[in-house]
Amino acid sequence: MQYKYDYLIVGSGLFGSVFAYKARQAGKTVLVIDKRPHTGGNIHCETIEGINVHKYGAHIFHTSNKEVWDFVNSFVPFNRYTNSPVADYKGKLYNLPFNMNTFYALWGIRTPAEAQAKIEAQRKESGIVEPRNLEEQAISLVGNDIYDILIKGYTEKQWGRKCSELPAFIIKRLPVRFTFDNNYFNDDYQGIPIGGYNKLIESLLDRIEVKNNTNFFEDRKYWESIAAKIVFTGRIDEYYEYRFGKLEYRTVRFETETLDCGNYQGNAVVNYTGAEVPYTRIIEHKHFEFGHQEKTVISREYAAEWQEGSEPFYPVNDKKNSALYEQYRRLADTECSVIFGGRLGEYKYYDMDKVIENALNYF
C-alpha cells in the first residue's frame, strides 16, 4: 500500500517534536497534527508584557545526560537558571529541598550533626517500621515536623486525597541535604531556553508539515490511512477506546494575572504548603529568565481531579491505575504500526530530558 507519509505524529509536545526532527533527518516524510492551536504541548509559552509565560505550569529543564543537554542547546542556548523553590507555610518561608536553611528556619539549629540528630529522634519516636501509606512513609523518612509543615498540606492538595489514603510508594525517598545548597536538582545541567521554549519547538519542527486545531479522533480512519506508522503521544486509553476502562489523572487550573509591579515574590516558584491556601503554588514567570520588565505576570496553580474536557497533567500511578495501564501496555506491545510515547502515551510522569532521551533512542 502506498502511503503519503512515513510517519503521522499525533501531538507536537517534546516527544512528538523530537521524533519528527529525527525522522526528517533520516529522510522520512512526516506530518505532525495537534488538537491545540499551538505546538509544543505543555511547554508552550505565551508572551505577556514581554515575559515568556509558561502557559501550562513551570517547566525547568534539568539533566545529567550530556548528549541530551548538547542536543537541546544545539537548537537554542539555555540560560543558567537554577531551581531554588521556597515554601510558604502560614506566612513563614522555608527553602526547598529540605536543607540546612530549612532546618535553621524550623528548629534554629546550625550544624548538620544537630539536624541529623533531630530528624533521627523524630523518626524513632514515630515507631514506624513498615509504612502502610504515604503519611507513614514520609514520617519514617523525615519525621513529624517536616511532614506536617512542608509535605502534608501540599501533597493532599496536589493529589486530592489524604496522605493516609495514598500509597507509600509515591514517596520512595525525600531529598534531604545537610548543606546550605538551595539547588533543588542534583543534575549536572539545568536552565531555561533563552527566549522561551517556543524557540526550541520551532527549531525542531522547522521544515516539517504541521497541522494545528486538528483532532486525530474526529477523523481517525482518514489519519490512519495516510501514514505507514503512527507516533501517538495522547492518552493510550483513549486510543484503545477505553477497552479496559479509563485511566485517572490529576489536572491543574491556572489563574494568571498581570501585576503593575516589577517583582511580586522575588522567586520563580513559591509553594504554599498549608491546607488553608487553596492553590499549591505561585509562579512568577519573569524570574525564569532574569527579566527586568516594569510589570510582572504570576500564575496561581490549583490542582483538581481530571474530567473530560480538562487537560490530563499527572498520571495517578497508584496500584489500581498501574495495573490498568499494564493491560494497555501489553496491548500496545503487539502493535507494529503504532509507537506510543510521552507522559500520556506511556502513562508516566516524565522529566523533559527523559522524554527527549526516549525519542532519540528510537533512532
C-alpha positions in Angstrom: 0.0 0.0 0.0 1.3 3.5 -0.9 1.2 5.9 2.0 1.5 9.7 1.8 3.8 9.8 4.8 6.2 7.5 6.6 5.1 8.9 10.0 2.0 10.6 11.3 2.8 12.1 14.6 -0.1 12.9 16.9 0.9 15.6 19.3 3.6 18.3 19.0 5.0 18.2 22.5 8.6 17.3 23.2 8.3 13.6 22.3 6.5 14.2 19.1 8.7 17.2 18.0 12.0 15.4 18.7 10.7 12.3 16.9 9.6 14.4 14.0 13.1 16.1 13.8 15.0 12.8 13.9 12.6 11.2 11.3 13.1 14.1 8.9 16.8 14.0 9.5 16.7 10.3 8.5 15.0 11.2 5.2 11.5 10.2 6.3 8.3 12.0 5.3 6.4 13.4 8.4 3.2 15.0 9.3 2.5 16.4 12.8 -1.0 17.1 13.9 -2.1 18.6 17.2 -5.6 19.4 18.5 -4.3 22.6 20.2 -4.0 25.9 18.4 -0.2 25.9 19.1 2.7 23.5 19.0 4.9 22.5 22.0 2.3 20.7 24.2 2.7 21.7 27.8 6.0 23.5 27.4 4.3 26.2 25.2 4.9 29.8 26.3 2.8 32.9 25.5 4.3 36.3 25.7 2.7 38.8 28.1 4.3 42.2 28.7 7.5 40.9 27.2 7.6 38.0 29.5 7.6 34.3 28.4 4.7 32.8 30.4 4.8 29.1 30.9 1.1 28.6 30.0 0.8 25.1 31.4 2.9 25.5 34.5 6.6 25.8 35.3 9.0 23.8 33.1 12.6 23.8 34.3 15.0 21.7 32.2 17.5 19.6 34.1 19.5 16.6 33.1 22.8 14.7 33.8 22.7 13.4 30.2 25.3 15.4 28.3 24.1 14.1 25.0 20.6 15.4 25.7 21.9 18.7 27.1 24.1 19.2 23.9 21.1 18.3 21.8 18.7 20.9 23.1 21.5 23.6 23.2 22.2 22.9 19.5 18.8 24.5 18.8 18.7 27.3 21.4 21.1 28.3 24.1 19.9 27.7 27.7 20.5 30.2 30.5 21.9 29.5 33.9 18.6 29.4 35.8 18.8 27.2 39.0 15.6 25.9 40.5 15.5 27.1 44.2 11.8 27.0 45.2 10.6 28.4 48.5 7.8 27.1 50.7 5.3 29.3 52.4 3.6 27.8 55.5 1.3 30.2 57.4 3.4 33.2 56.3 6.8 31.7 57.2 9.3 30.8 54.4 11.4 27.7 54.1 13.9 26.6 51.5 13.3 23.5 49.3 14.6 20.9 49.1 15.0 20.2 52.8 18.4 21.6 53.7 20.3 23.4 56.4 18.5 26.6 55.6 15.2 24.7 56.1 16.4 23.1 59.4 17.6 26.5 60.7 14.2 28.1 60.0 12.4 25.1 61.6 14.5 24.5 64.7 17.1 27.2 64.9 19.9 24.7 64.6 23.2 25.4 62.8 25.1 22.2 62.3 24.5 19.1 60.2 25.0 16.9 63.2 22.2 18.7 65.1 19.9 18.4 62.1 20.6 14.7 61.7 20.0 14.1 65.4 16.7 16.0 65.3 15.4 14.0 62.3 16.6 10.7 63.7 14.9 11.4 67.0 11.6 12.1 65.3 11.8 9.1 63.1 12.4 6.8 66.1 9.7 8.5 68.1 7.2 7.7 65.3 7.8 4.0 65.8 7.0 3.3 62.1 8.8 0.2 60.9 6.8 -0.8 57.8 5.0 2.3 56.3 1.4 1.4 55.2 0.7 4.7 53.4 2.3 8.0 52.2 1.9 9.7 55.6 3.8 6.9 57.4 6.4 6.7 54.7 7.1 10.4 54.9 7.3 10.5 58.7 9.6 7.5 58.7 11.9 9.3 56.4 12.0 12.9 57.8 10.0 13.0 61.0 6.8 14.8 62.0 7.9 18.5 61.8 8.9 18.4 58.1 5.9 16.2 57.2 3.4 18.5 59.0 4.8 21.8 57.7 6.2 21.1 54.3 4.6 17.8 52.9 1.1 17.1 54.2 -0.9 20.1 53.1 0.8 20.4 49.7 0.6 16.7 48.9 -3.1 16.5 49.8 -3.9 19.5 47.6 -1.9 18.0 44.8 -3.5 14.6 44.9 -6.9 15.4 46.2 -6.6 12.6 48.8 -5.5 12.4 52.4 -1.9 11.3 52.7 -3.1 8.4 54.9 -5.1 7.2 51.8 -2.2 7.5 49.3 0.1 4.5 48.7 3.6 4.6 50.4 5.5 4.0 47.2 4.5 7.5 45.8 7.3 8.9 48.2 10.1 6.4 47.9 12.6 8.9 49.2 12.7 12.6 50.0 15.6 14.9 49.2 17.3 15.9 52.4 20.6 17.8 52.3 22.8 18.6 55.2 24.3 21.6 53.4 23.1 25.1 52.7 22.7 24.4 49.0 19.3 25.6 47.8 19.6 24.0 44.3 16.5 21.7 44.1 18.0 19.3 41.5 21.1 17.2 41.7 21.7 17.1 37.9 24.8 18.3 36.2 22.9 20.7 33.8 19.8 22.9 34.2 18.4 26.0 32.7 15.7 27.6 30.6 15.9 28.3 26.8 16.9 31.9 26.2 13.7 33.4 24.7 11.4 30.6 25.9 10.6 27.0 25.0 8.8 28.0 21.8 12.2 28.6 20.2 13.2 25.0 20.9 10.0 23.6 19.4 10.1 25.9 16.4 13.6 24.8 15.6 12.8 21.1 16.0 9.7 21.4 13.7 11.5 23.6 11.1 10.6 22.4 7.5 8.1 19.8 8.9 4.5 19.9 7.9 2.3 20.7 11.0 -1.5 21.0 11.3 -2.9 22.6 14.4 -6.5 22.6 15.6 -6.6 19.0 14.2 -8.1 16.2 16.4 -7.0 12.7 15.4 -10.2 11.2 16.8 -12.5 13.4 14.7 -11.5 11.6 11.5 -9.5 8.6 12.8 -9.9 6.4 9.7 -8.5 9.1 7.4 -5.5 9.8 9.6 -4.7 6.1 10.0 -4.8 5.7 6.2 -2.2 8.3 5.3 0.9 7.0 7.1 2.9 3.8 7.4 3.4 4.4 11.1 1.7 6.5 13.8 3.5 8.0 16.7 0.8 8.6 19.3 1.5 10.9 22.2 -2.0 11.3 23.5 -3.8 9.2 26.1 -3.2 5.5 25.5 -6.6 4.5 27.0 -8.4 6.9 24.6 -6.5 5.4 21.6 -7.9 2.0 22.6 -11.4 3.4 23.1 -11.2 2.7 26.9 -11.3 -1.0 26.3 -10.2 -1.9 29.8 -11.5 1.3 31.5 -10.4 4.9 31.9 -7.0 5.8 33.5 -7.1 8.5 36.1 -5.2 11.8 36.0 -4.8 14.9 38.1 -5.2 18.3 36.3 -4.2 21.8 37.1 -6.2 25.1 36.7 -4.2 28.2 36.2 -5.2 31.7 37.4 -2.8 34.1 35.6 -2.6 37.7 36.5 -0.5 40.7 35.2 0.6 43.0 38.1 1.7 46.6 38.0 4.9 45.9 39.8 8.4 44.8 38.8 8.8 42.0 41.3 6.0 40.3 43.2 7.6 37.5 45.2 11.3 37.6 44.5 11.4 34.0 43.2 10.1 32.0 40.3 8.4 29.3 42.4 6.8 29.6 45.8 4.9 26.6 47.1 2.0 27.0 49.6 2.1 24.0 51.9 -0.8 25.0 54.2 -4.1 23.2 53.6 -5.9 26.5 54.2 -4.5 28.0 51.0 -6.5 26.7 48.0 -3.7 26.8 45.5 -0.5 24.7 45.5 2.0 27.4 44.3 2.5 30.7 42.6 4.8 31.0 39.6 6.4 34.4 38.8 7.4 33.8 35.2 9.9 36.6 34.6 12.4 35.1 37.1 13.0 32.1 34.9 14.8 34.4 32.5 16.0 37.1 34.9 13.6 39.6 33.5 13.6 43.4 34.3 10.3 44.3 32.8 8.3 47.0 34.5 5.3 44.7 35.1 5.2 41.0 36.2 3.0 38.0 35.5 2.1 35.4 38.1 0.1 32.2 37.9 -1.6 30.5 40.8 -2.0 26.8 40.4 -5.0 24.8 41.6 -4.8 21.0 41.5 -8.0 19.1 40.7 -9.4 15.7 39.7 -9.3 15.3 35.9 -12.5 15.3 34.0 -13.3 15.1 30.3 -12.6 18.4 28.7 -9.8 19.4 31.1 -6.1 18.7 30.5 -4.7 15.5 31.9 -1.4 16.5 33.7 -0.3 13.9 36.2 -0.9 10.2 35.9 -2.2 8.7 39.1 0.3 6.0 39.4 -1.3 4.1 42.3 -1.7 0.3 42.2 -5.1 0.3 40.6 -4.1 2.6 37.7 -0.7 1.0 37.2 -2.5 -2.4 36.8 -4.9 -0.9 34.3 -2.1 0.7 32.3 -0.3 -2.6 32.3 -3.2 -4.1 30.3 -2.9 -1.2 27.8 0.9 -1.6 27.6 0.6 -5.3 26.8 -1.8 -4.4 24.0 0.5 -1.7 22.7 3.4 -4.2 22.6 1.5 -6.1 20.0 1.3 -3.1 17.6 3.7 -3.0 14.7 2.5 0.3 13.2 1.9 2.4 16.3 4.5 3.9 18.7 3.3 5.3 22.0 5.4 8.0 23.6 5.4 10.8 26.2 3.7 11.1 29.6 0.2 10.3 28.2 1.2 7.6 25.8 3.2 5.8 28.4 1.1 6.9 31.5 4.2 8.1 33.3 5.2 11.5 34.7 8.5 12.1 32.8 11.0 14.8 33.3 11.7 16.6 30.0 15.2 15.1 29.5 13.8 11.6 29.7 11.1 12.4 27.1 13.8 13.6 24.8 16.1 10.6 25.6 13.3 8.2 24.8 12.5 9.9 21.5 16.2 9.9 20.5 16.6 6.3 21.4 14.1 5.3 18.6 16.7 6.5 16.2 
